[in-house]
């Protein structure tokens, strides 16, 4: 039984995204390859042009095809004014959570991952419409954005519909986040690669050219900032991960083994945000877990899921001192430490139907020899406790202390007596 997730909102319906940095530094252009014979793609040079013209659209499409090594037909490209964009997209009703999805949202509030979603506002300069399979251009001067969107259209066409064919089959939230980051990261990276193709050069020289000019550290810092701030809803936390860690993972894969390594992200082995953060697409073997214990009468499991190290980090970092006190570099280091230490997790939402109360249990398996130290979310105003053993931490959080105690007792009874009682911390904070 999986959670009633709505992860596709961060890709298909969201207009906001973190800014895209142009790079830490722009070194001198690497010289072309002189008298070497270059093939058609190596010789291609990106020439900024008017995206409203058919010849320009074909030129940009060819640039993406060359750097990605997988040509796709020119996608549909529409140029809209800001007003036309607003009329088309703001009139579309947002999906409304119902049934168990509402209870799962309440559980996310307990974990500090759900916040009031304000109007996103603004109009993006470029947008890829998954439903219409169309690149939407609003700012005709945003060359880099045009290339990102065309590259995303290529990736979508290559998989016959990423949302429907790939993301819809993701077995967990963690896997969906990883696949979403791989997809967004591929589009951003190949768009950037085409953007920097301003002179003809052999492949080896082009690789070094990108090493000198591409830098995704700013996007990763943006993601860390969003994860820490409890004012950002889960929708933003997910999107920040896509645009922050996704491009770096695609870039690292490409540098290591070219286009084949980038496409390998969609292999069934990609199941966790741990792989994206580590920049390793190799398969993971998460720790297996026993069946959930039987609950007392009146309680039922709403759903279960795997959240993975990215959401684990976000739930733990919220409520800590503001960023002025803690440098963002510390957060980035903690993200890496969490992903390196993570060995698997599972989360269950429990509902007390008679009293309409919600609780969560989250078990995380981790490497006991790692530098990572389990913490409990401090942003929650609800009763919680944690149990910790050598390689597992279990978090309990609930609407009321009575439900918290009942849930914790059910898990303790299932586990049976132990030689050493678990360390328990219970914080009760006024609502």
Secondary structure as GFF3:
##gff-version 3
##sequence-region A 1 431
A	DSSP	pi_helix	9	13	.	.	.	ID=ss1
A	DSSP	alpha_helix	40	43	.	.	.	ID=ss2
A	DSSP	alpha_helix	54	68	.	.	.	ID=ss3
A	DSSP	beta_strand	76	79	.	.	.	ID=ss4
A	DSSP	alpha_helix	82	90	.	.	.	ID=ss5
A	DSSP	alpha_helix	100	110	.	.	.	ID=ss6
A	DSSP	beta_strand	126	129	.	.	.	ID=ss7
A	DSSP	beta_strand	134	137	.	.	.	ID=ss8
A	DSSP	alpha_helix	143	158	.	.	.	ID=ss9
A	DSSP	pi_helix	162	166	.	.	.	ID=ss10
A	DSSP	three_ten_helix	167	169	.	.	.	ID=ss11
A	DSSP	alpha_helix	173	195	.	.	.	ID=ss12
A	DSSP	alpha_helix	203	213	.	.	.	ID=ss13
A	DSSP	alpha_helix	217	228	.	.	.	ID=ss14
A	DSSP	alpha_helix	234	263	.	.	.	ID=ss15
A	DSSP	three_ten_helix	264	266	.	.	.	ID=ss16
A	DSSP	alpha_helix	273	278	.	.	.	ID=ss17
A	DSSP	beta_strand	299	305	.	.	.	ID=ss18
A	DSSP	alpha_helix	308	317	.	.	.	ID=ss19
A	DSSP	alpha_helix	328	341	.	.	.	ID=ss20
A	DSSP	beta_strand	342	352	.	.	.	ID=ss21
A	DSSP	beta_strand	357	366	.	.	.	ID=ss22
A	DSSP	beta_strand	384	388	.	.	.	ID=ss23
A	DSSP	beta_strand	392	398	.	.	.	ID=ss24
A	DSSP	alpha_helix	401	415	.	.	.	ID=ss25
A	DSSP	beta_strand	425	427	.	.	.	ID=ss26
###
